[in-house]
Amino acid sequence: MTNSVRRPAARAADKRRRLTAAAAQVLHEQGVERTTLADIARVADVPVGNVYYYFKTKDELVQAALSEHTANLKQLTIHLDELPDPLDRLKALIEAWVGQRDVAARYGCPTGTLAVELDKRADGTLDAEAGAVIRQLLDWAEHQFRALNLPDPDGLAVTLVAGYQGMSLLANALRDPDIMTGQGARLLHWLDTLKTPDVQHP
């Protein structure tokens, strides 16, 4: 393949990546109903006519945004998995959430808010796709609790993620990032109180 062929292909891939990232950002900030293809094109710095070449409908852009959220979650968990201790991984996850407190206070959780909005629509299955992203986070957290040899790792994962969703919702509703800080500290303390069975019963 010649360079002249590769260059257009690379430019096309770059445009698609920019549109996908822009879709995730704009849908998070504005919601599905208020977002137009022109909004996404502007943030991606792509002519609006080009958007239709890559994505025929807004639903396809929503799917692209969900793919972006999935990729971001995977990138985060790969980074967290570099830590040797599962407890440290869970704590680092909470710290990452708290690190996004200003964004959460302004717009809420990217995936959670999108899942709620999509659930209100009468058509489509995009709400299930949004739920699948959250399920991946639950599965990762469950794996960490299981590695710690704690009872009911599934339930602990739900408690952790529910805590995040709750503090994101309240921070957004009250426009108060300090809620994320305070509740994040409570989640960190909660993790410290968890003991493995063999520690409780030496």
Secondary structure by P-SEA (a helix, b strand, c coil): ccaaaaaaaaaaaaaaaaaaaaaaaaaaacccccccaaaaaaaacccccccccccccaaaaaaaaaaaaaaaaaaaaaaaaccccaaaaaaaaaaaaaaaaaaaaccccaaaaaaaaaaaccccaaaaaaaaaaaaaaaaaaaaaaaacccaaaaaaaaaaaaaaaaaaaaaaaccaaaaaaaaaaaaaaaaaccccccccc
